[in-house]
């Protein structure tokens, strides 16, 4: 094997074998499609790139040779349809296998892919198409996605619509077009600093921000796969994520293929823990990454009867990890969950690197790829034990950090100034340099002069035998500023009652500082979550405003 990734990085490790420095080298013409996918295909065309399956039992296997051929055909088809370098192309393909050769094709022709989730409504689609001047939409024929696009009327920029897995009036048939296209593609010259990908990233208020990335973003994810996920070039990696979210390219594309490893894709409608564990067993998955909530669901569903012995490494991201999940998973499997932190605007920024000893609930330490600090309101670095905002240096801009918020100079300047990108995430570090997540600036609860981390209270509540999961938020209060509120899902066999509410409140008082206990507490059947299983505290906050 060539160790393709070593063509782009110089690495330095400490005496314990833990990465302490990484430096990237790349040509100005670097392009993930040509220089990674095609290069592997040239030297090892039969190397497995992806296994795709669905609940109906269909299965497809793609080698890197297949991915080169299909991405070249797709690129030629897109060019013939009028999609050119610099065009904005919205792609809503769920976990369909077509997504992988479509994104590679768009990279090759220099168009900007704008992935989106299939859960968007008419208004969501219209906002995205208008604000980004989307020229083309490539969409699944499922879940009413095409209806949502068609309902967005009078948008001059939208000239091309392609449907996958079916036919539709007024839409080009993607699969037929790709099949007929030539597999001989002439290289389109791109530059590392040109736009490549854009995500709409929702905050706690206002319209979603448009996060624009250049071609270096794909290279920046080499560290995601190699140093955090510990992806095995001879193994199979599974990240559970829909292609409409940034986590998909974190765990189902860039870094994994830099490592020449195969990715596994399960094109399902609804997460079912036993189904995923059956897949791990059947396909001998070697590394797994998903949110802590999903690991909790595995544990609650029962690991008995599943052979998970193929798993060698497991990572978590998307939300802070409760210690009970870490300890339960380790007790059952012998595998320590390696937490990582990042944003749509970055790659994995702080993580438990390969070889590190994780501290349950700690994000780990800053990636050597970035210069990271925790600072106070005046921009001064916080000492150990003091909470502050996580910031990342952009002088020079490291591979993986966004270019800007597209068409929003004001938000860009607010986030990127004085040489630092301000993440808006609050954390503190301990004496060993490990980072501990507190929450988003908007998530941190400010009550009676105290700053309270929602995660800290959640970590206590989920250790109570009645609680299967919970979310902690702040609600307005005229006296204290905010009150702590817990939204709780109970385990089977427990029923909501005033007595149980009081018991949970007293439990928190005794397990942590009394001022942190939830003065408001709601019992619900389920928590609002993204399609990837991340708890949506913002949805709870918005509901409480009404």
QUISULTA-V520515 format. One record per residue. N is the residue number from 1. RES is the residue in three letters. SS is DSSP state (hx for helix, st for strand, lp for the rest). Layout:
n->[N	N]
res->[RES	RES]
ss->[SS	SS]
This chain:
n->[1	2	3	4	5	6	7	8	9	10	11	12	13	14	15	16	17	18	19	20	21	22	23	24	25	26	27	28	29	30	31	32	33	34	35	36	37	38	39	40	41	42	43	44	45	46	47	48	49	50	51	52	53	54	55	56	57	58	59	60	61	62	63	64	65	66	67	68	69	70	71	72	73	74	75	76	77	78	79	80	81	82	83	84	85	86	87	88	89	90	91	92	93	94	95	96	97	98	99	100	101	102	103	104	105	106	107	108	109	110	111	112	113	114	115	116	117	118	119	120	121	122	123	124	125	126	127	128	129	130	131	132	133	134	135	136	137	138	139	140	141	142	143	144	145	146	147	148	149	150	151	152	153	154	155	156	157	158	159	160	161	162	163	164	165	166	167	168	169	170	171	172	173	174	175	176	177	178	179	180	181	182	183	184	185	186	187	188	189	190	191	192	193	194	195	196	197	198	199	200	201	202	203	204	205	206	207	208	209	210	211	212	213	214	215	216	217	218	219	220	221	222	223	224	225	226	227	228	229	230	231	232	233	234	235	236	237	238	239	240	241	242	243	244	245	246	247	248	249	250	251	252	253	254	255	256	257	258	259	260	261	262	263	264	265	266	267	268	269	270	271	272	273	274	275	276	277	278	279	280	281	282	283	284	285	286	287	288	289	290	291	292	293	294	295	296	297	298	299	300	301	302	303	304	305	306	307	308	309	310	311	312	313	314	315	316	317	318	319	320	321	322	323	324	325	326	327	328	329	330	331	332	333	334	335	336	337	338	339	340	341	342	343	344	345	346	347	348	349	350	351	352	353	354	355	356	357	358	359	360	361	362	363	364	365	366	367	368	369	370	371	372	373	374	375	376	377	378	379	380	381	382	383	384	385	386	387	388	389	390	391	392	393	394	395	396	397	398	399	400	401	402	403	404	405	406	407	408	409	410	411	412	413	414	415	416	417	418	419	420	421	422	423	424	425	426	427	428	429	430	431	432	433	434	435	436	437	438	439	440	441	442	443	444	445	446	447	448	449	450	451	452	453	454	455	456	457	458	459	460	461	462	463	464	465	466	467	468	469	470	471	472	473	474	475	476	477	478	479	480	481	482	483	484	485	486	487	488	489	490	491	492	493	494	495	496	497	498	499	500	501	502	503	504	505	506	507	508	509	510	511	512	513	514	515	516	517	518	519	520	521	522	523	524	525	526	527	528	529	530	531	532	533	534	535	536	537	538	539	540	541	542	543	544	545	546]
res->[UNK	UNK	UNK	UNK	UNK	UNK	UNK	UNK	UNK	UNK	UNK	UNK	UNK	UNK	UNK	UNK	UNK	UNK	UNK	UNK	UNK	UNK	UNK	UNK	UNK	UNK	UNK	UNK	UNK	UNK	UNK	UNK	UNK	UNK	UNK	UNK	UNK	UNK	UNK	UNK	UNK	UNK	UNK	UNK	UNK	UNK	UNK	UNK	UNK	UNK	UNK	UNK	UNK	UNK	UNK	UNK	UNK	UNK	UNK	UNK	UNK	UNK	UNK	UNK	UNK	UNK	UNK	UNK	UNK	UNK	UNK	UNK	UNK	UNK	UNK	UNK	UNK	UNK	UNK	UNK	UNK	UNK	UNK	UNK	UNK	UNK	UNK	UNK	UNK	UNK	UNK	UNK	UNK	UNK	UNK	UNK	UNK	UNK	UNK	UNK	UNK	UNK	UNK	UNK	UNK	UNK	UNK	UNK	UNK	UNK	UNK	UNK	UNK	UNK	UNK	UNK	UNK	UNK	UNK	UNK	UNK	UNK	UNK	UNK	UNK	UNK	UNK	UNK	UNK	UNK	UNK	UNK	UNK	UNK	UNK	UNK	UNK	UNK	UNK	UNK	UNK	UNK	UNK	UNK	UNK	UNK	UNK	UNK	UNK	UNK	UNK	UNK	UNK	UNK	UNK	UNK	UNK	UNK	UNK	UNK	UNK	UNK	UNK	UNK	UNK	UNK	UNK	UNK	UNK	UNK	UNK	UNK	UNK	UNK	UNK	UNK	UNK	UNK	UNK	UNK	UNK	UNK	UNK	UNK	UNK	UNK	UNK	UNK	UNK	UNK	UNK	UNK	UNK	UNK	UNK	UNK	UNK	UNK	UNK	UNK	UNK	UNK	UNK	UNK	UNK	UNK	UNK	UNK	UNK	UNK	UNK	UNK	UNK	UNK	UNK	UNK	UNK	UNK	UNK	UNK	UNK	UNK	UNK	UNK	UNK	UNK	UNK	UNK	UNK	UNK	UNK	UNK	UNK	UNK	UNK	UNK	UNK	UNK	UNK	UNK	UNK	UNK	UNK	UNK	UNK	UNK	UNK	UNK	UNK	UNK	UNK	UNK	UNK	UNK	UNK	UNK	UNK	UNK	UNK	UNK	UNK	UNK	UNK	UNK	UNK	UNK	UNK	UNK	UNK	UNK	UNK	UNK	UNK	UNK	UNK	UNK	UNK	UNK	UNK	UNK	UNK	UNK	UNK	UNK	UNK	UNK	UNK	UNK	UNK	UNK	UNK	UNK	UNK	UNK	UNK	UNK	UNK	UNK	UNK	UNK	UNK	UNK	UNK	UNK	UNK	UNK	UNK	UNK	UNK	UNK	UNK	UNK	UNK	UNK	UNK	UNK	UNK	UNK	UNK	UNK	UNK	UNK	UNK	UNK	UNK	UNK	UNK	UNK	UNK	UNK	UNK	UNK	UNK	UNK	UNK	UNK	UNK	UNK	UNK	UNK	UNK	UNK	UNK	UNK	UNK	UNK	UNK	UNK	UNK	UNK	UNK	UNK	UNK	UNK	UNK	UNK	UNK	UNK	UNK	UNK	UNK	UNK	UNK	UNK	UNK	UNK	UNK	UNK	UNK	UNK	UNK	UNK	UNK	UNK	UNK	UNK	UNK	UNK	UNK	UNK	UNK	UNK	UNK	UNK	UNK	UNK	UNK	UNK	UNK	UNK	UNK	UNK	UNK	UNK	UNK	UNK	UNK	UNK	UNK	UNK	UNK	UNK	UNK	UNK	UNK	UNK	UNK	UNK	UNK	UNK	UNK	UNK	UNK	UNK	UNK	UNK	UNK	UNK	UNK	UNK	UNK	UNK	UNK	UNK	UNK	UNK	UNK	UNK	UNK	UNK	UNK	UNK	UNK	UNK	UNK	UNK	UNK	UNK	UNK	UNK	UNK	UNK	UNK	UNK	UNK	UNK	UNK	UNK	UNK	UNK	UNK	UNK	UNK	UNK	UNK	UNK	UNK	UNK	UNK	UNK	UNK	UNK	UNK	UNK	UNK	UNK	UNK	UNK	UNK	UNK	UNK	UNK	UNK	UNK	UNK	UNK	UNK	UNK	UNK	UNK	UNK	UNK	UNK	UNK	UNK	UNK	UNK	UNK	UNK	UNK	UNK	UNK	UNK	UNK	UNK	UNK	UNK	UNK	UNK	UNK	UNK	UNK	UNK	UNK	UNK	UNK	UNK	UNK	UNK	UNK	UNK	UNK	UNK	UNK	UNK	UNK	UNK	UNK	UNK	UNK	UNK	UNK	UNK	UNK	UNK	UNK	UNK	UNK	UNK	UNK	UNK	UNK	UNK	UNK	UNK	UNK	UNK	UNK	UNK	UNK	UNK	UNK	UNK	UNK	UNK	UNK]
ss->[lp	lp	lp	hx	hx	hx	hx	lp	st	st	st	st	st	lp	lp	lp	lp	lp	st	st	st	st	st	st	lp	lp	lp	lp	lp	lp	lp	hx	hx	hx	hx	hx	hx	hx	hx	hx	hx	hx	hx	lp	lp	lp	lp	st	st	st	st	st	st	st	lp	lp	lp	lp	st	st	st	st	st	hx	hx	hx	hx	hx	hx	hx	hx	hx	hx	hx	hx	hx	hx	hx	hx	hx	lp	lp	lp	lp	lp	lp	lp	st	st	st	st	st	lp	lp	lp	lp	lp	hx	hx	hx	hx	hx	hx	hx	hx	hx	hx	hx	hx	lp	lp	st	st	st	st	lp	lp	lp	lp	lp	lp	hx	hx	hx	hx	hx	hx	hx	hx	hx	hx	hx	lp	lp	lp	st	st	st	st	st	lp	lp	lp	lp	hx	hx	hx	hx	hx	hx	lp	lp	lp	lp	lp	lp	lp	lp	lp	st	st	st	st	st	lp	lp	lp	lp	lp	lp	lp	st	st	hx	hx	hx	hx	hx	hx	hx	lp	lp	lp	lp	lp	lp	lp	lp	lp	lp	lp	lp	lp	lp	st	st	st	st	st	st	st	lp	lp	lp	lp	lp	lp	lp	st	st	st	st	st	st	lp	hx	hx	hx	hx	hx	lp	hx	hx	hx	hx	hx	hx	hx	lp	lp	lp	lp	lp	lp	lp	st	st	st	st	lp	lp	lp	lp	lp	lp	lp	hx	hx	hx	hx	hx	lp	lp	hx	hx	hx	hx	hx	lp	lp	lp	st	st	st	st	st	st	lp	lp	lp	lp	lp	hx	hx	hx	hx	hx	hx	hx	hx	hx	hx	hx	lp	lp	lp	st	st	st	lp	lp	hx	hx	hx	hx	hx	hx	hx	hx	hx	hx	lp	lp	lp	lp	lp	lp	lp	lp	lp	lp	lp	st	st	st	st	lp	lp	lp	lp	lp	lp	hx	hx	hx	hx	hx	hx	hx	hx	hx	hx	hx	lp	lp	lp	st	st	st	st	st	st	lp	lp	lp	lp	lp	st	st	st	st	lp	lp	lp	lp	lp	lp	lp	lp	lp	lp	st	st	st	st	st	lp	lp	lp	lp	lp	st	st	st	st	lp	lp	lp	lp	lp	st	lp	lp	lp	lp	lp	lp	st	st	st	st	st	st	lp	lp	lp	lp	lp	lp	lp	lp	lp	lp	st	st	lp	lp	lp	hx	hx	hx	hx	hx	hx	hx	st	st	lp	lp	st	st	st	st	st	st	st	st	st	st	lp	lp	lp	lp	lp	st	st	st	st	st	st	lp	lp	lp	lp	st	st	st	lp	lp	st	st	st	lp	hx	hx	hx	hx	hx	hx	hx	hx	lp	lp	lp	lp	lp	st	st	st	st	st	st	st	st	st	st	st	lp	lp	lp	st	st	st	st	st	st	st	st	st	st	lp	lp	lp	lp	lp	lp	lp	hx	hx	hx	hx	hx	hx	hx	hx	hx	hx	hx	hx	hx	hx	lp	lp	hx	hx	hx	lp	lp	lp	st	st	st	st	st	lp	lp	lp	lp	st	lp	lp	lp	lp	lp	st	lp	hx	hx	hx	hx	hx	hx	hx	hx	hx	lp]
